[in-house]
Each structure stands twice: as C-alpha cells, then as structure tokens.
C-alpha cells in the first residue's frame, strides 16, 4: 500500500483548486484584497508626512515615493476583480452581476491609469470603482447563502452609506465626515468591501466538493 505524502496531498489540493471555478475565484479574491490592503498600509507608512485623516487614498498614487507601488497595486485590483467576477459567473450565470464586477474593475484600472493629479478622469473612475465594488458585494448576496449572504449585504451597504457621506462632504458639508475626516470616510468606502472579499475568498475556498450551479444558470 502506497503512503500519501504531504507533497502528494498538497499537489492534490492545488489540482482541486485549479479545477474548480469557485475555488480559483477564492484564490483570486484573496490575492486582490490582501495585496491592496497591504500596499495601502505600506505606502501610507512610506509617504512623507502622509495625513491619514486629511489625505485621500489616491494621494498615494501621486506621491513620488509611493506612486508606482500604489498605481500598480490598483491596476492589479482591476484585473483580478474582472477575472474573479468571470470565474464566479461561470458558476452562477448571472450576466448583470458579471457586468457589475467588470465595471468595478474598469473603475480601478482607470483610476490607476489616471492618477489623482490628472483631475476629472481620476475622480470619475474612482467613483465608478467605489460604487460598483460595493454593489458587487450586495449583488453577490443573490448567489451566496447563509451568513455570507448577510455579510455581503452589510459590507456593501456600509460602503454605499459612506459614499453618500463623502459626496456630501466634498460638496461643502464637511460635517458629514464627522470625527474621521475625509481620509477616514474614504477608507470606510474601501475597507469593508475589501474585508468582505477576504471573507468571500474563505467561503469559496472552504466549500465542500458540491457541484457548481452551472445547471441552474439565470440571466
């Protein structure tokens, strides 16, 4: 009787992950959120005199010491979000939800290609990314189940609330920012959905070997 080694078990796990759209999507989402959250933290620590309360996240894309790191990370976010959304689409078959993932990815790619100092284009792409990343969390509740469904709605809804507060604050009503100021408000548009994405990755990677719902596709 042959003995299964740790290497054999590891190789089997890799093969199973790569052969499952849902589990591969989990790997993609884990890579997306973990690298972006890490880069934001490292870049903020590297940027001279960076003010968490007053500065925008996108300021990291124009500060010379952090511009390349931040913009490259944001571009990776865009690409991986489209890829992850497509892998999930192969399971749930919802075209409208795939479109939401694609628009969020395009927003991130556009914001990386047109940094903050380019003006209006950056603001437009950043707004698209903020809105559609949070909408994809809410929309994903339509094919998730149990606690993960509730977490999706909560994370996306929370992000949308802070988007509204950001719009009000930027329009001149700075009281909308509250004690967390502009920088904290913007982070609350991003952090909940990134944490949700890490939770989604764990959900997808931890699934049992149940068949994908490809036979129950809906438009």
N, C-alpha and C positions, 0 to 999 in steps of 0.2 A: 504493500500500500504506500503510495507516494504521499509525502508530507507537504502540505501547503505552507510555503514560506511567507514571511512578512512582505517580501518583494512581490510574490505572486498575488497576495491579497491587495496590495497597493495597485498593481497593474490592472487587476480585475475592476477595482473601484474606478480607476481612470477610464477604462473602456466603457463601463456602465454610464459614467457621467457624460462622456463624449457621444454616446449613442442615444441619449435622451435629450430632446429639445428643452424640456423644462429644467432639468438639472444643469445643462450647459448655460441656460439663461441665468440660473442662480450664480454660477461662476462669474458670468459677465457683470451682473449687477453688483456682486460683492467687490469685484475689481474696480468698477466705476466709482462707487460711493467711498470705498476705503481710500483709494488713491486721491480723490478730490478733497476729502476731509483732511487727510494728512498734509496735502500740499497747501491748503489754506492755512493750516496751523504753522507749518514750517515757513511759509512765505511771510506770514504776519510777524514771525519772530525775526526774520532776516531783514525786513524792510526798516530802514532807519526812521525813527520817530513815528512809527505807524500807530494811529489812534483807533483802537477798537470801537470806541463809542461814536466817534465822529466820521470815521473813514468808511467808504464803501468797500465791499469785497473786490470790486473791479479796479480799485486803486492799485491793487497788487499786480494788475496787468500793465501798468504804465510806469511803475517804479523800476528804474534800471536794474536794481539788484534782484528783482523777482519777476520781471515781465515775461521772460522766456519760460520759466518754470510754470507760472500760473497759466499763461495762454496755452501752453502745450497740454497742461492737465485739463483745461476746459475743452480743448478740441477732442481729447480722448473721451471725455464725458459725452460729447455729442455723438461720436462714432459708436461707442459702446451702448448708448441708450437706444439708438436705431437697431443695432444688432440684437440686443436683448429683447426689444419690442417685437422684432420679427420672429425670434425663436419662440416667444410666447404666443404669437399669432398662429404659428404652425400647430399649436395645441388648441387654442380656443376659437380661432377662425373669425374673430370679430374685426372687420376691416376698419371700422370707425376708431377702435381702440389702437390699432396699429398706426393710424393717422395721427393720433394724439402723441404717441411715442416718437414718431418721425418729426413732428413739429417741435417737440421739446428738444430733440437732438439738433435740429436745424438752428433753433434759437441759441443753443450752446456753441455750436460751430460758428455762427455768425458773430456772437459776442467775443469769441476768441480771435476771429479774423479782423474784427474792427474794434480795437481796444477803446477804453473809456475816452481817450483824448481825440478820437475821431468824431465825437459828437453824436448826432442824432441816430446814425445807424446802430451804434453800440446800444443806445438806450432802447431802440426798437427790438433788436434781437434779444437783449437781456430780458425785456418784459415778456416776450414770447416764451423764453425759457422758463422764467419764474411761473408764469400762468400754466403752461402745459405740463411741466413736471408735476405740479400739484394736481392738475386734472388727471394725469395718468395714474396717480395714486388712487384717486376717487374712482376712476373708471375701472381700475383693476379689481375693485371690490365685486364687479359683476361676474368674475370667473374664479375668485378665491372663495374660501369657505371658513367658517368658524371665526376664531379670534382674529385671524389675519385679515378677514374682511372688515371687521370693525376698526382695526389698526389703520388700514388703508384709508378709510373714510375720515378718521380722526386726523391723521397726518396731513392729508391733502386739504381738508377743511381748515385746519390750523394755518397752513401756509397761505391759503387764499385770504384769510382774515388779515394776516399781516401784509399781504399785498395791498389790500384796501387801505390799511393804515399808512403804508408807505406812500401811496398815491396822495392821500390827504396831507401827509406831512410835506411832501415835495411841492404840493400846490400852495403851501404857505401856512398851513395849520400845523405848526411844529409840535403842538401839544399832543398830536396823535402819536408821536414817537414815544411819549412817556419817559420814564427814567432810563430806558435802554438806548435812547437816542437813535439817530439814523443808522449807525452801524449795527446796533443790536436788532433793530427792526428788520433790516435786510437779512441778517443771519437767520432770523426766525422764518423767513420765506424759504430758506435753503436747508437748514439743519434738519427740521422734522422730516422732510421728504427724503433726505439722504439716509437718515436713520431708518426710515421705513424701508428704503431699498435694501439696506443690510438685513433687516428682518425678513424681507421678501426672499432674499437670497438663501437665508437659513431655512425658510419654509420650503422653497423649491428643492434645495439640496437634501432636505431631510425627508422628503416624500418617500413613501414605500413604492414598490415596483408596480403600482397600479397603472393600467393603460392610459395613454393620453386621450383626451376627449376629442380626438380628430373625427370620430364618427358622429359627434354632436355639434358640429360647427354651425354657427349662426352668423348671419350677415350683420 
